[in-house]
């Protein structure tokens, strides 16, 4: 499909979205005002789609728009500035650096992250805002028709692994549209990079707060794709295991305990059966079964202690960060009053 065809399709979709947004504005009473939300657009060489994305956001009544540019080599930043929105250059690597930079610029109670390639509809933001007050993070679960088959398979695998390790039930953990409470976002610690940032944000929110999802539309992107199914998929899977070790250690150690306890119990049961039936006692097998059960009990105890220590660490970090933010706000207020 040519660039002209893509632009025609984008224009048609934008017109349809404008009509939809007027209907939604009249019929839906959102629990969060649009002026309380900053829409964050992390971008890198999205010249072909960024203008259409910003136009659609403005048409839907979202005036607080922050474009975080990853040092694009095309005219992405200039196109965004031409629309009158705030553009800042990110620090740090990849999309993680963009999200971290955006959080540092947050002044509104909520931040809505969405890609700048026109794949997400601004009209769907209303669905996330409706539930905003009850959750720390709300994910937009994408429709599947415009997702490549290989990406669908990878996303199911990634979501299934994440849900298993973190005890969640999110169908689209890799979605690029999600709403965060700014207060909760400022408590985040980033250890990953690139496209793993979505699972890292969700991992922390799932352990510390409430998360949910709502269905949203997913369109064909404008511009060249950047996601590699194999390379980025493997990176995200590796990140999930690392995040589980950090944020949900009890599962890792519990899995170790189960893998040792099951054969241990089987061996000991077999030993006692032979003893009861034939008065034969295998010392070597009995020792092996006992060692496996000992390993299982130690893994379970260590996992429980690790979980308690991690929760304590998180609470201390949040307390220190909140005190620091409060002191910074107080100092800024004092400096302003002194200057006046």
PAVOMAR-286075 format. One record per residue (C-alpha): z, y, x; residue in three letters. Coordinates in Angstrom, 3 decimals. Example, Ala and Ser with C-alpha at 12.3 -4.5 7.8 and 13.67 -1.06 7.14 Angstrom:
! residues 2
+----------+----------+----------+-----+
|        w |        v |        u |   r |
+----------+----------+----------+-----+
|    7.800 |   -4.500 |   12.300 | ALA |
|    7.140 |   -1.060 |   13.670 | SER |
+----------+----------+----------+-----+
This chain:
! residues 340
+----------+----------+----------+-----+
|        w |        v |        u |   r |
+----------+----------+----------+-----+
|    0.000 |    0.000 |    0.000 | UNK |
|   -0.914 |    3.465 |    1.377 | UNK |
|    1.504 |    6.343 |    1.935 | UNK |
|   -0.205 |    8.225 |   -0.925 | UNK |
|    0.435 |    5.315 |   -3.285 | UNK |
|    4.075 |    5.174 |   -2.192 | UNK |
|    4.474 |    8.902 |   -2.817 | UNK |
|    2.823 |    8.619 |   -6.244 | UNK |
|    5.191 |    5.786 |   -7.149 | UNK |
|    8.172 |    7.804 |   -5.900 | UNK |
|    7.097 |   10.825 |   -7.971 | UNK |
|    6.718 |    8.668 |  -11.086 | UNK |
|   10.128 |    7.079 |  -10.561 | UNK |
|   11.671 |   10.499 |   -9.967 | UNK |
|   10.306 |   11.779 |  -13.282 | UNK |
|   11.679 |    8.740 |  -15.097 | UNK |
|   15.047 |    9.202 |  -13.416 | UNK |
|   15.226 |   12.849 |  -14.498 | UNK |
|   14.847 |   11.858 |  -18.138 | UNK |
|   17.386 |    9.051 |  -17.694 | UNK |
|   19.906 |   11.384 |  -16.051 | UNK |
|   19.706 |   13.864 |  -18.942 | UNK |
|   20.429 |   11.063 |  -21.417 | UNK |
|   23.288 |    9.743 |  -19.292 | UNK |
|   24.733 |   13.213 |  -18.879 | UNK |
|   24.851 |   13.653 |  -22.641 | UNK |
|   26.163 |   10.206 |  -23.530 | UNK |
|   28.472 |    9.222 |  -20.649 | UNK |
|   31.829 |   10.838 |  -19.979 | UNK |
|   32.503 |   10.065 |  -16.344 | UNK |
|   36.094 |    9.811 |  -15.173 | UNK |
|   35.161 |   11.630 |  -11.942 | UNK |
|   33.281 |   14.915 |  -11.816 | UNK |
|   30.083 |   15.088 |   -9.788 | UNK |
|   31.464 |   18.128 |   -7.956 | UNK |
|   34.276 |   15.887 |   -6.640 | UNK |
|   31.783 |   13.682 |   -4.794 | UNK |
|   30.002 |   14.179 |   -1.482 | UNK |
|   26.835 |   12.111 |   -1.253 | UNK |
|   26.383 |   10.872 |    2.320 | UNK |
|   22.876 |   10.010 |    3.543 | UNK |
|   22.926 |    8.309 |    6.979 | UNK |
|   19.354 |    8.588 |    8.268 | UNK |
|   17.189 |    7.709 |   11.247 | UNK |
|   13.478 |    8.533 |   11.046 | UNK |
|   13.346 |    8.697 |    7.235 | UNK |
|   10.850 |   11.577 |    7.023 | UNK |
|    8.820 |    9.808 |    4.339 | UNK |
|   11.675 |    9.305 |    1.895 | UNK |
|   14.414 |   11.859 |    2.530 | UNK |
|   12.869 |   14.702 |    0.496 | UNK |
|   12.406 |   12.494 |   -2.585 | UNK |
|   16.001 |   11.240 |   -2.252 | UNK |
|   17.440 |   14.746 |   -2.063 | UNK |
|   15.271 |   16.003 |   -4.955 | UNK |
|   16.487 |   13.144 |   -7.124 | UNK |
|   20.131 |   13.795 |   -6.236 | UNK |
|   19.817 |   17.497 |   -7.066 | UNK |
|   18.080 |   16.704 |  -10.368 | UNK |
|   21.003 |   14.432 |  -11.258 | UNK |
|   23.539 |   17.204 |  -10.583 | UNK |
|   24.839 |   16.172 |   -7.138 | UNK |
|   25.061 |   19.354 |   -5.103 | UNK |
|   27.388 |   18.183 |   -2.327 | UNK |
|   24.963 |   16.339 |   -0.070 | UNK |
|   25.640 |   15.539 |    3.586 | UNK |
|   22.796 |   14.182 |    5.703 | UNK |
|   24.032 |   12.500 |    8.895 | UNK |
|   21.120 |   12.276 |   11.307 | UNK |
|   21.070 |    9.621 |   14.037 | UNK |
|   18.861 |   11.776 |   16.297 | UNK |
|   15.602 |   11.141 |   14.458 | UNK |
|   12.417 |   11.581 |   16.457 | UNK |
|   10.387 |   12.610 |   13.401 | UNK |
|   10.900 |   15.511 |   10.948 | UNK |
|   13.743 |   13.938 |    8.945 | UNK |
|   16.330 |   16.600 |    9.831 | UNK |
|   13.908 |   19.470 |    9.234 | UNK |
|   12.870 |   18.064 |    5.851 | UNK |
|   16.519 |   17.768 |    4.776 | UNK |
|   17.361 |   21.267 |    5.986 | UNK |
|   14.390 |   22.580 |    4.047 | UNK |
|   16.057 |   21.295 |    0.869 | UNK |
|   19.134 |   23.421 |    1.560 | UNK |
|   21.594 |   20.557 |    2.177 | UNK |
|   24.069 |   20.154 |    5.029 | UNK |
|   22.721 |   18.252 |    8.033 | UNK |
|   24.918 |   17.114 |   10.937 | UNK |
|   24.154 |   14.985 |   13.980 | UNK |
|   26.186 |   11.829 |   14.278 | UNK |
|   28.267 |   10.705 |   17.221 | UNK |
|   28.682 |    7.052 |   18.119 | UNK |
|   26.120 |    4.300 |   17.869 | UNK |
|   24.203 |    3.024 |   14.856 | UNK |
|   25.118 |    3.312 |   11.211 | UNK |
|   28.794 |    2.894 |   12.076 | UNK |
|   28.653 |    6.160 |   14.000 | UNK |
|   26.991 |    7.859 |   11.028 | UNK |
|   29.693 |    6.723 |    8.579 | UNK |
|   32.469 |    7.692 |   10.986 | UNK |
|   30.910 |   11.144 |   11.437 | UNK |
|   30.576 |   11.572 |    7.671 | UNK |
|   34.245 |   10.731 |    7.081 | UNK |
|   35.246 |   13.433 |    9.553 | UNK |
|   33.355 |   15.978 |    7.426 | UNK |
|   34.839 |   14.901 |    4.077 | UNK |
|   36.522 |   17.593 |    1.972 | UNK |
|   35.906 |   16.142 |   -1.508 | UNK |
|   38.078 |   13.396 |   -3.094 | UNK |
|   35.208 |   10.880 |   -3.095 | UNK |
|   32.271 |    9.996 |   -0.853 | UNK |
|   29.180 |    8.123 |   -2.027 | UNK |
|   27.140 |    6.446 |    0.714 | UNK |
|   23.485 |    5.632 |    0.090 | UNK |
|   20.437 |    5.056 |    2.291 | UNK |
|   17.867 |    7.804 |    2.675 | UNK |
|   14.793 |    5.627 |    2.103 | UNK |
|   14.532 |    6.027 |   -1.711 | UNK |
|   15.573 |    2.419 |   -2.391 | UNK |
|   18.609 |    3.541 |   -4.420 | UNK |
|   18.461 |    5.548 |   -7.638 | UNK |
|   20.640 |    8.645 |   -7.983 | UNK |
|   20.973 |    7.875 |  -11.706 | UNK |
|   23.009 |    4.762 |  -10.824 | UNK |
|   25.752 |    6.798 |   -9.137 | UNK |
|   27.134 |    7.484 |  -12.617 | UNK |
|   27.972 |    3.779 |  -12.959 | UNK |
|   30.120 |    3.889 |   -9.847 | UNK |
|   31.874 |    7.119 |  -10.819 | UNK |
|   32.921 |    5.657 |  -14.169 | UNK |
|   35.311 |    3.248 |  -12.407 | UNK |
|   36.195 |    5.455 |   -9.432 | UNK |
|   39.822 |    6.215 |  -10.256 | UNK |
|   40.846 |    2.565 |  -10.438 | UNK |
|   39.386 |    1.345 |   -7.142 | UNK |
|   39.279 |    2.263 |   -3.465 | UNK |
|   35.701 |    1.035 |   -3.141 | UNK |
|   32.961 |    0.368 |   -5.680 | UNK |
|   29.800 |   -1.374 |   -4.493 | UNK |
|   26.395 |   -1.112 |   -6.107 | UNK |
|   25.132 |   -4.705 |   -6.443 | UNK |
|   21.372 |   -4.483 |   -6.030 | UNK |
|   18.740 |   -5.963 |   -8.328 | UNK |
|   16.796 |   -8.668 |   -6.520 | UNK |
|   13.125 |   -8.160 |   -7.392 | UNK |
|   12.359 |   -5.752 |   -4.523 | UNK |
|   14.362 |   -7.607 |   -1.859 | UNK |
|   12.362 |   -9.872 |    0.462 | UNK |
|   13.019 |  -13.609 |   -0.108 | UNK |
|   14.332 |  -14.022 |    3.452 | UNK |
|   16.718 |  -11.118 |    2.944 | UNK |
|   17.914 |  -12.613 |   -0.356 | UNK |
|   18.776 |  -15.905 |    1.327 | UNK |
|   20.525 |  -14.104 |    4.178 | UNK |
|   22.454 |  -11.881 |    1.794 | UNK |
|   23.669 |  -14.890 |   -0.222 | UNK |
|   24.816 |  -16.606 |    2.962 | UNK |
|   26.588 |  -13.498 |    4.239 | UNK |
|   28.213 |  -12.751 |    0.874 | UNK |
|   29.324 |  -16.361 |    0.452 | UNK |
|   30.909 |  -16.479 |    3.909 | UNK |
|   32.621 |  -13.119 |    3.378 | UNK |
|   34.025 |  -14.149 |   -0.009 | UNK |
|   35.325 |  -17.413 |    1.458 | UNK |
|   37.080 |  -15.749 |    4.382 | UNK |
|   38.488 |  -12.762 |    2.469 | UNK |
|   39.139 |  -14.217 |   -0.982 | UNK |
|   36.798 |  -11.777 |   -2.775 | UNK |
|   33.989 |  -12.294 |   -5.298 | UNK |
|   31.448 |   -9.640 |   -4.289 | UNK |
|   27.810 |  -10.643 |   -4.824 | UNK |
|   26.209 |   -8.058 |   -2.500 | UNK |
|   28.420 |   -7.223 |    0.476 | UNK |
|   25.468 |   -5.722 |    2.398 | UNK |
|   24.573 |   -3.112 |   -0.235 | UNK |
|   23.840 |    0.326 |    1.188 | UNK |
|   25.247 |    2.164 |   -1.852 | UNK |
|   29.007 |    2.317 |   -2.322 | UNK |
|   31.676 |    4.774 |   -3.409 | UNK |
|   34.896 |    5.333 |   -1.450 | UNK |
|   37.997 |    7.365 |   -2.055 | UNK |
|   38.009 |    9.856 |    0.813 | UNK |
|   41.722 |    9.323 |    1.332 | UNK |
|   41.155 |    5.595 |    1.791 | UNK |
|   38.067 |    6.150 |    3.946 | UNK |
|   40.058 |    8.268 |    6.392 | UNK |
|   42.336 |    5.276 |    6.999 | UNK |
|   39.466 |    3.086 |    8.212 | UNK |
|   39.283 |    1.747 |   11.772 | UNK |
|   35.817 |    0.896 |   13.069 | UNK |
|   35.268 |   -1.962 |   15.509 | UNK |
|   31.680 |   -2.999 |   14.703 | UNK |
|   28.360 |   -1.195 |   15.048 | UNK |
|   25.013 |   -0.989 |   13.321 | UNK |
|   24.418 |   -2.694 |    9.982 | UNK |
|   27.787 |   -4.511 |   10.143 | UNK |
|   29.553 |   -1.340 |    9.004 | UNK |
|   29.218 |   -2.307 |    5.318 | UNK |
|   31.104 |   -5.582 |    5.775 | UNK |
|   33.706 |   -3.881 |    7.973 | UNK |
|   34.428 |   -1.211 |    5.365 | UNK |
|   34.641 |   -3.869 |    2.638 | UNK |
|   36.878 |   -6.108 |    4.769 | UNK |
|   39.448 |   -3.358 |    5.221 | UNK |
|   39.272 |   -2.181 |    1.622 | UNK |
|   39.623 |   -5.750 |    0.333 | UNK |
|   42.771 |   -6.285 |    2.421 | UNK |
|   44.346 |   -2.886 |    1.736 | UNK |
|   43.136 |   -1.809 |   -1.701 | UNK |
|   41.084 |   -2.659 |   -4.768 | UNK |
|   37.332 |   -3.299 |   -4.688 | UNK |
|   34.763 |   -4.030 |   -7.386 | UNK |
|   31.006 |   -3.826 |   -7.978 | UNK |
|   28.519 |   -2.658 |  -10.609 | UNK |
|   24.819 |   -3.568 |  -11.014 | UNK |
|   22.265 |   -1.043 |   -9.766 | UNK |
|   18.498 |   -0.762 |   -9.358 | UNK |
|   16.880 |   -1.435 |   -5.988 | UNK |
|   13.397 |   -0.011 |   -5.310 | UNK |
|   10.764 |   -0.415 |   -2.628 | UNK |
|   11.537 |    1.772 |    0.355 | UNK |
|    9.442 |    4.686 |    1.577 | UNK |
|    8.667 |    4.321 |    5.273 | UNK |
|    8.910 |    1.483 |    7.749 | UNK |
|   11.718 |   -1.113 |    7.423 | UNK |
|   14.359 |   -1.272 |   10.170 | UNK |
|   16.275 |   -4.417 |    9.205 | UNK |
|   15.491 |   -7.685 |   11.013 | UNK |
|   16.520 |  -10.702 |    8.951 | UNK |
|   17.364 |  -12.914 |   11.930 | UNK |
|   18.738 |  -10.447 |   14.488 | UNK |
|   20.818 |   -8.297 |   12.153 | UNK |
|   21.777 |  -11.271 |    9.967 | UNK |
|   23.284 |  -13.124 |   12.937 | UNK |
|   25.104 |   -9.954 |   14.057 | UNK |
|   26.633 |   -9.503 |   10.604 | UNK |
|   27.741 |  -13.151 |   10.431 | UNK |
|   29.410 |  -12.856 |   13.838 | UNK |
|   31.087 |   -9.638 |   12.720 | UNK |
|   32.488 |  -11.327 |    9.598 | UNK |
|   34.218 |  -14.014 |   11.678 | UNK |
|   35.623 |  -11.343 |   14.001 | UNK |
|   36.813 |   -9.233 |   11.075 | UNK |
|   38.470 |  -12.257 |    9.448 | UNK |
|   40.384 |  -12.909 |   12.663 | UNK |
|   41.626 |   -9.314 |   12.669 | UNK |
|   42.174 |   -8.573 |    8.973 | UNK |
|   42.799 |  -12.008 |    7.461 | UNK |
|   44.194 |  -14.209 |   10.263 | UNK |
|   46.065 |  -16.426 |    7.832 | UNK |
|   42.776 |  -17.940 |    6.640 | UNK |
|   41.593 |  -18.799 |   10.152 | UNK |
|   44.877 |  -20.432 |   11.058 | UNK |
|   45.113 |  -22.117 |    7.660 | UNK |
|   41.665 |  -23.636 |    8.189 | UNK |
|   42.835 |  -24.901 |   11.579 | UNK |
|   45.956 |  -26.312 |    9.971 | UNK |
|   43.932 |  -28.083 |    7.275 | UNK |
|   41.459 |  -29.542 |    9.797 | UNK |
|   44.394 |  -31.005 |   11.743 | UNK |
|   46.561 |  -32.031 |    8.790 | UNK |
|   43.924 |  -34.076 |    6.945 | UNK |
|   43.176 |  -36.543 |    9.772 | UNK |
|   46.842 |  -36.501 |   10.767 | UNK |
|   47.948 |  -37.591 |    7.299 | UNK |
|   45.190 |  -40.207 |    7.161 | UNK |
|   46.277 |  -41.715 |   10.494 | UNK |
|   49.968 |  -41.754 |    9.583 | UNK |
|   49.212 |  -43.268 |    6.186 | UNK |
|   47.203 |  -46.012 |    7.857 | UNK |
|   50.050 |  -46.617 |   10.369 | UNK |
|   52.684 |  -46.992 |    7.634 | UNK |
|   50.371 |  -49.225 |    5.568 | UNK |
|   49.878 |  -51.587 |    8.526 | UNK |
|   53.597 |  -51.585 |    9.152 | UNK |
|   54.358 |  -52.403 |    5.504 | UNK |
|   51.718 |  -55.098 |    5.197 | UNK |
|   51.661 |  -56.743 |    8.607 | UNK |
|   54.723 |  -55.386 |   10.429 | UNK |
|   52.369 |  -53.976 |   13.066 | UNK |
|   53.169 |  -50.552 |   14.502 | UNK |
|   50.564 |  -48.781 |   16.666 | UNK |
|   52.523 |  -46.386 |   18.859 | UNK |
|   49.425 |  -44.647 |   20.234 | UNK |
|   47.935 |  -43.922 |   16.818 | UNK |
|   51.330 |  -42.864 |   15.492 | UNK |
|   51.661 |  -40.383 |   18.364 | UNK |
|   48.157 |  -39.027 |   17.673 | UNK |
|   48.929 |  -38.555 |   13.972 | UNK |
|   52.215 |  -36.864 |   14.760 | UNK |
|   50.562 |  -34.474 |   17.233 | UNK |
|   47.944 |  -33.508 |   14.667 | UNK |
|   50.630 |  -32.773 |   12.078 | UNK |
|   52.551 |  -30.733 |   14.658 | UNK |
|   49.389 |  -28.734 |   15.427 | UNK |
|   48.833 |  -28.152 |   11.694 | UNK |
|   52.375 |  -26.871 |   11.143 | UNK |
|   52.177 |  -24.551 |   14.177 | UNK |
|   48.821 |  -23.133 |   13.043 | UNK |
|   50.198 |  -22.429 |    9.580 | UNK |
|   53.319 |  -20.707 |   10.965 | UNK |
|   51.299 |  -18.616 |   13.434 | UNK |
|   48.869 |  -17.609 |   10.696 | UNK |
|   51.677 |  -16.474 |    8.414 | UNK |
|   53.346 |  -14.469 |   11.207 | UNK |
|   49.982 |  -12.937 |   12.192 | UNK |
|   49.356 |  -11.820 |    8.626 | UNK |
|   52.797 |  -10.188 |    8.365 | UNK |
|   52.333 |   -8.441 |   11.718 | UNK |
|   48.845 |   -7.227 |   10.743 | UNK |
|   50.093 |   -5.772 |    7.469 | UNK |
|   52.906 |   -4.014 |    9.334 | UNK |
|   50.417 |   -2.662 |   11.881 | UNK |
|   48.161 |   -1.342 |    9.114 | UNK |
|   51.075 |    0.394 |    7.372 | UNK |
|   52.215 |    2.008 |   10.639 | UNK |
|   48.673 |    3.182 |   11.465 | UNK |
|   48.276 |    4.659 |    7.983 | UNK |
|   51.629 |    6.428 |    8.246 | UNK |
|   50.826 |    7.874 |   11.674 | UNK |
|   47.387 |    8.989 |   10.508 | UNK |
|   48.702 |   10.593 |    7.314 | UNK |
|   51.418 |   12.454 |    9.236 | UNK |
|   48.828 |   13.659 |   11.736 | UNK |
|   46.515 |   14.892 |    8.961 | UNK |
|   49.420 |   16.651 |    7.234 | UNK |
|   50.500 |   18.344 |   10.456 | UNK |
|   46.906 |   19.392 |   11.153 | UNK |
|   46.566 |   20.889 |    7.660 | UNK |
|   49.876 |   22.724 |    8.023 | UNK |
|   48.845 |   24.113 |   11.408 | UNK |
|   45.506 |   25.333 |   10.069 | UNK |
|   47.264 |   27.034 |    7.152 | UNK |
|   49.725 |   28.698 |    9.512 | UNK |
|   46.922 |   29.927 |   11.782 | UNK |
|   45.047 |   31.394 |    8.801 | UNK |
|   48.134 |   33.181 |    7.478 | UNK |
|   48.889 |   34.543 |   10.951 | UNK |
|   45.335 |   35.810 |   11.340 | UNK |
|   45.563 |   37.591 |    7.993 | UNK |
+----------+----------+----------+-----+
